[in-house]
């Protein structure tokens, strides 16, 4: 047996051990809910078995496709998905079976992402295609989409509701990584010398700014300021990783603040969210009800929580989607909520390690932007649940109920695993 095969086997064995922890959490959550006399749906056994088999299938696929990949990527994704399965079962038992089906679809997406990640240099060919695709999907959503809670973000496809902004994030990641891989060195330098003359490198920000502003403008028309915040924060983070220049961070933060200010005066639902963030007590039985109930739930959880099935997180509207972190804090307490946040920190750490191990600039930026997207999105929704910032209406990655988010995020996690294998195994895929 070769040294690479032995190393790959060790990685996968560690991953299998970590995956057993995710399955154990799901099983313990089920036992705890049963002890609390929680009314389970009839298919609960099938749901948990399906989740475990989906995780095992993704693990087996990695043994074949990307045996040298770091183990944390799949393990942390599966653990967070296990947390989501338990709390969807707790908060929305009628759709827990759907979430299990989406987890299985996510395992397939993870496998496909790993396959693409092993060949990641090929993706660089589609840098501008991805940017144009993001705008195209937004246009289609604007024309044919469905409006829910004030935002037009969903398409009906084959009887399923798909949140297209999740796909747009994938296209933005591919565009950012590809463009910055080519332009980062110029953007990092204040001036560019050519033919004895000095030029500013600022012009190279124009294509990036054009795609981002077009995406932001389209999202603004669809009234999705949450996705605007995520894309801007991701772009700023990617620019800083690529160039190390703090002025891009300052400019991005100024643009984010300006966008938020415009959104506040332009859209009534944004103004309501901000007002209720500042003073939910002004309308405790109406628009401030959700924020106040979330605050009470977190306070009730204390350090160790009320216990699975023993709290009242279902009093918080949209607890299974927008406010699932509040439910975790109530029933698992500060300890459990901090543990979930640490899982995202581990995922970010693993993603940045994969970026550091990549052998080329594109691989480094692609891995870094994937890890940063998951971390930024988690930070934004956790901060919104804790009333540090206004709520945005986006989902907690891997945890919140919703098929589009779960499948796309698992696909991105698979892409990260594939990049890790390609870098550690010293593979050289065809260049763009």
N, C-alpha and C positions, 0 to 999 in steps of 0.2 A: 504493500500500500504506500502511495506517495505521501510526502510531507503535507502537500496541499489537501489531500483527502483526509488525512488525520486531523489537520487544523479545522477543516470544514465540519468534520464529525463532532469535534469538541464544541464548536459554535452552536451547532444544531442541538447537541445534547443539553447544553446550558439553556438554550431556547425552550426545549421541551420541558425542562424543570420549571422555568418561569411560567410557561403556559399552564402547567398544572396548578400554579397558584391562582391564575385567572379562573380556571374551572372550579377550583375549591371555593373561591369567593362567590361565584354564582350559586354553588350548592349550599354554602352557608347562608346566603341571602334567602334562598328558598326555604331552608329549615327555620330560619328566624321568622319569616313571614308566616309559615305554617304554625309556629308556636304562638304567634299573635292572633291566631284564628282569622287570618286574612282569607277572603273568598277568592280562591284561585280560579282561572278559567280551566275548562276541562282538558285543554291541550298543554298544560304546563310541563308535563314530563317530556312531551315531544319538543317543546320550545327549548328546554335546557339541553336535551340530547343533541338537538340540531345545532345549537351554539357550539357545544364541545366538538362535534364532528367537523364543523366548519373551520374552527381553529386548527384542528389536527390536519385537515386537508391542506390548509395554507402552509403548515409546517412541513408536510411531506413534499409539497410543491417546491419549497425553498431548498430542500435537500437535493432536489434534482436540478433546479434552475440556477440557484444562487447559494451553493453550500458554504461559501466563505463570508456571507453577509453577517453583519453584526447582529447578535441575538435580540438586542433591546427593541429594535424597530417593530417586529411582529409581536413580541411579548408585551410591550407597553400598549400597543394598539388593541391587543386582545383583552388586556386587563381593563382598559377604559371601556371597551365594548361590553365586558362583563358587568361593570358598574351600571352602564346604560341599560342592559337587559334586566337587571334586578329592579331598577327604578322605573322603567317603563312597565314592567309587570306590576309594580306597586301602584303606580299613578294612573296608568291607562291599560288595565288588563285586557280590555277588549281588542286592543291593537298589538298586544305583545307578540302574537303569532306573526304579524306583518313585520315586526322588527327583527324577528328571528330569520324570516325569509330574506330581508335586506342584508342581514349579517352574512348569510350564505352567498348572496350575490356579491357582497363585499369581499369575501374570500376569493371569489373568482376574479374580481377586480384587482385584488392584491397580487394574485398570481400573474395576471396580465401586466401589471405595473412592474413586477420583478423582472419579467421577461424583457420588457422595454428598457428597464434600468440597466440591465447587463449590456445593452446596445445603445446606451444613452447618447453617444456622439452623433448618432443618426438624427436624433430629435432636433439638433441645432439647425438642420436644414429648414425646419418649419418655424423659425423664429418669427418672421413677419406674417406668415400664414396664421400663426396662433394669435397675433395681435389683431389681424383683420377678422378672424373667427370670433373673437370676443365681442367686437362691435356688431358683427352679424347676428350673433345669438341675442344680444340685447335688442337689436332692431326687431327680430322675429318675436321676442317676448313682448315688446311694446305693441306690436300689431295684433298678435293672436293670444296674448297672455290673459291670465285671470287675476283680478284684484282681490286680495285678502288682507284685512287689517290695514287698509290704506295704501298698500304697496302692490304693484303689478309685477310679480316675480315668478309666476307659475305658468306652466304649460300643461295641457291635458294631452297625454300620449298613450294610446292603447288602454284607456281607462285608468291610467295612473297619473297622479299629479307630480310633476318634476319641477324642482326649484332650480331654474337655469343659472342663477348666480353662482351655484357650486361649480358648474362647468366653466363659467367665466374665470373663476380663480385659477383653474388649471391652465387655461390659455394665457392668463397674465403671467403665471410662473414661467411658462416656456418662453414667452416673449422677454421677460425681464432677464432671465438667465442668458439667453442667446445674445440679446443686444448688449448687455453689460460685459459679457465675455469679450466682445470686440471693442467696445468703447471705453472700458474702465480705465485703461492706461492713459488715454487722452483726457478723460474727465478728471482723473486724479491730479493732473498737471494744470497749474493756472494758465500756462501759455504753451504754445506749440511752435517750434522752430522749423521752418521749411524754406529752403532756397535762400538762406540768409535773412529771411524776414520772420517776424514773430507774430503769431496769430493766437487768438483766444480759443480755448477748447470748449467754450460754452455752447458753440453751435451744435456740438454732438449731443446736447441734451434735448434738442428740438424733436427728433423722431420719438424719443421716449416720452417727452412731455405731450406730444400730439396724440399718441395712442392713449396715454393715461387720461388726458383731458377729455378725449372723445368718450372713453369708458365712463368717466365720472359724470359727464354731461348726460349720457344716456341713462345712467343709474339715477341721476337726479330727476329726470323725467318720469322714471318708474317709481320714484319716491322711496328709494332704498338707500337711506343715508348710512345704515349699518354697514353695508357692503362697501360703500365709498370710504368709510373710515378704515376698514380692513385693507382695502387695496392701497390707499395712501400710506398707511403704516408699513405695509409690506414693501412698497416701492422705496420708501425712505430707508428702511432697514437694509434692503438689498443694495441701494446706492452706497450706503455707509460701509457695508461689508466689501463692496467692490472697489471703492476709492479711498476709504478712510478719511473723507473730508466732512467735517462737522457742518459746513455751510449748507450741504444738501439736507441734513437733518433739520436745521433751522428753517430752511425754505419750505420743506415738507410740512413741518408743524404749523407754519404760518398759513399754508394753503389749506390744511385740515381745519384750522380755526376759522378761516374765512368761509369755507364750505359749510361748516356747522352754523355759522352766523346767518348765512344766506338761507340755509334750510329752515332755521328757526322762524324767520319772517315769511318764508314762502309757503311752508306746509303746516297745516293745522295740527296734524298728528305728531309732528316733531316738536312743535311748541308745547303741546300737551305733555309729552314725555319729559321735556326739560322742566316745565313748571312743576310737575308732580315729583320729579327728582329733587327739586329745591324745597318743595313744601307739600308732601303728600297729604298732610293734615288739613289742607285747604279744602279738599273734597274727599273725605275719608270713605264715603259710601259710593263714590263714583269713580272718577279717573284716578284718584289716589288710593283706591282700595287694594290694587295689586301690590304696590310698593309697601303699603303699611302691613299687609298680611305677610309679605316676604320678610320684613324686618322682625315681626313678631315670631315667625317661624325660626329664624336664625337665633334669636334670643332664647327661645324655648329649648333649642338643641344643647346649649351649654358646651361643655368640654367633650363629653362622651356621647351625647345624643339621647333622644327619646327611645331609640331602638327601632329596627325595621318593622313597619306596620303599626307602631304605637303612637306616632305623631299625627299631625293633621296637615301635611303639606298639600293635600288636595284642595284646601281652602284657597290656595294661591292660584289665580287663573293662569292657564298655560304652564302649569308646573312641569309637565312632561317635556316641554320644548324650551321655552325662553327662561324658565326659572327652575330648571332641574337642579342646579347647584344649591339653591335654597333648600330644596327637599333633602339633599345629601347632608347639608349642614344641620337640619333639624333632626333627622333620624340617626345620623352617624356622628353628629357633633363637630366641634372644631377639629378634633383629632382626625375624623374621617374626611372632612372637607380639605384639611391641609394635606392629607395623604393623597387625595385625588389631584390636588394642585402639584404635588411633588411628582406624580406620574408624568404630568406634562413637562416638568423641568427635566426629568430623565429623558423623555423623548427628544426635547430640544438639545440636550447634551449629546445624545447619541447622534442626532442629525448633524450637529456641528462637528463632531468627531469624524463622521463620514465625509463631510466637506473638507476637513483638514487632510484626510487620507487620499482624497481624489488626486489624480495625477495630472489634471489639466484644469484650466480656469473655468471652462464651461461646467465640468463636473462639480467643481467646488461651489459655484454659484447656484447650480440647479439644486444640489443637496441642501445648501444653506437656505434658499428661498422656501423649499418645502417645509423644513423644520421651523422656520420663522413664521410661515403662514399658520401652522397648527398652534404654535405658541402665542402668536398675536391674537388669533381668534379666541383662544381659551382665556387669555388675559382680559380681553374686552368684555366677554360675557360674564366672567367671574366678577369683574369690577362693577358691572351693571347690576348683578344680583346683590352685591354688597353695598350698593348705592354710592360707590366711589365716583361713578360717572352715570349719565342717563342710560337707560336701557336702549339696546340697538335692534332687538328682534332677530338676532342671528343665533345660530345653534352652538351648543358646546360640543366640540369635535368628539366623535365616537360615542358620546354619552346621551345627548338629547335624542328624543324620538324624531325620526325622519329618515327616509330611505336615501334621498339624493345626497345628503350630507355624509351619511355613513359610508355609502358605496364610494363616493369620490375620495373621501379621506383615507379609506383603506387602500384605494388604488394608488394614491400618492405615497402612502407608507410603503407599499410594494415597490414603487419606483425608487424610493430611498434605499430599500434593501438591495435592489439590483445594482445601483450605483456602488454601494458598499462592496458587493462581491466583485464587481469589475475592477475596482481600485485595489482590493486586497489580493486578488488573484493575478493582478498584473495583465489583465486582458487588454487588447487593443482592438476596439471595434472600428468599423469603417468610419473615416472622418467625414465631416460635412463637406 
